[in-house]
Amino acid sequence: MALLEVENLHIAVGSGGKLLPVVQGVSFCVDENETLGIVGESGCGKSLTSLAIMGLLGDSTVRITGGSIRFDGMDLLTLSAPERRAIMGNRMAMIFQEPMTSLNPVYRIGDQIAESIRQHQQISRSAARDRAVELLTLVRIPNPSERVDSFPHQMSGGQRQRVMIAMALSCDPKLLIADEPTTALDVTVQKEVLELMADLQDRMGTAIVLISHDLGVIAETCDKVAVMYRGKIAEAAATADLFAELAHPYTRGLLNSIPVVDRDVEWLEAIPGRVPTLEETLTGCAFHPRCALATDFCASRAPETSQFKPNHSVQCHFAGGSTT
Amino acid sequence: MSDPLLRLVGLHTHFQTKGSGLFGKKKVIKAVNGVSFDIAPGEVLSLVGESGCGKSTVGRTLTHLEKATSGQAFFEGNDFLALTPSEFRPLRRDIQMIFQDPFASLNPRLKIEQTLAEPLFIHGLCKTWDEARVQIAATLELVGLDPKVMARHPHEFSGGQRQRIGIARVMILKPKLVIADEAVSALDVSIQAQVLNLIKKLQRDSGVSMLFISHDLGVVRHISDRVAVMFEGQIVEIGDKTQIFEAPQHEYTRKLLGSIPRISLGREVA
């Protein structure tokens, strides 16, 4: 059994009396020592999915309306709040996009790391502090025994994200969820942070769910990929299999939209139109208004998840581009 | 080569910071520290670099949004850096800027037609609303929007559409030089591709020169004729696009190019 199993997850946003579905039947699993990448554009539901796993949806306007999330044999959605809290930050931890806003500006970083350790472990202040120094060493902050007393504003963006990683790893989590961990960082710093995460995974065997809008980041760091479009997984496969043969027209469109650095392209093959808003109701396949392959059939019937290749699933009537 | 449209010679833009504490020493931050380049008519030059390298400050100095510390900038042969605000005003029609954030750069209270008419009236290109509306309609079509949207407010548009409106506001003046500061960075990739194609097409069709400021090397390769790589306030390497991307000379350029995550397509032969 996989470490994390998300099955048929549905999340809805309540506005007024009606519920708008934002995540519609998402399923995936992640094993120990494995990295799953979830890629998609703004509003596709990738962040909400990760917040649902962490139990951070909190707000009564965003609700899980169906499905299950099993972690290490436990059904997370049936746990009580204290039971859930004992797991959060301890056995599963999360890194957020903005290292500037997710650290408390008025506390020293060592105290912030120690706080998360002492939340879950009965150890003394000084032992927690020693552990904080150890963790800063692990994430390669120079002079960790001095920097442990720094305030967040005294550190660069890359260093702050390392502190966030140190904090997330403080209780040796089995699962790490990273929501756009490098999006706010420069490319050279991004490379260092991604390499650090991969290195730590090798040493600790952590399972990672990496959420990103950047197909390049996903391609380089993940073992398998789920491509999300408007609340559903359009395509999912092992990374090598996915890029060997893209099955969903949206994935192909996404890839063709990226201006690459290694060759000249005269005009980008942009996907026409835009993602329909939540209020706009759609019948059939959510991608059909923007899809070159779409037929009347696509507009009337939503595709089920089908196996395109072994371990390569897709939600498209014309997977692989053929019309048979 | 013909005379450059813009020639920048030894531009310095320095900022003074308050020192730490009451008696702390003031520090000078040399955001732009001796930058020189030419842009020919019809040419697209990109400034690329990481945050804090000074690339945006170059653009902001050229539009008088920051004050140059020293150096010269010639537009069609005339130094315009030392001009007073009122002396510079006529040039603002020729030197236009597209900003990054399509949500912050449009006045939320103005209808699209008001936003687009403002520059026309300010620069005396139109006298009446009827004249203005003709030009607004034509420009909206140029950027791929239905002219009917001119009666709407910015909040009714998506990020990509707002950026098209920002581009329309610039193009409606038929400028000679457009400075685009991270013009597509806030957009999702599928929308970014549409807007990039649009900018490239408008640039080709109108022959406007462009200073394209971006941190994204892929975007830069797609849009530019020439590329200048900036690091710590200086240009470390400048050259034709192909040379910069195919045969980078400077170590920093190579480091930047090496840091970009790549996607390898097809099945690799093991």
Interface residues (C-beta under 8 A of the other chain):
Chain A: E41 S42 G157 D186 V187 T188 V189 Q190 K191 L194 H213 D214 L215 G216 V217 A219 E220 T221 A240 F243 A244 G253 L254 L255 N256 S257 I258 P259 V260 V261 D262 D264 V265 W267 L268 E269 A270 I271 P272 R274 V275
Chain B: E50 S51 S158 G160 D188 V189 S190 I191 Q192 A193 Q194 L196 N197 K200 H215 D216 L217 G218 V219 R221 H222 K241 T242 F245 K255 L256 L257 G258 S259 I260 P261 R262 I263 S264 L265 G266 R267 E268
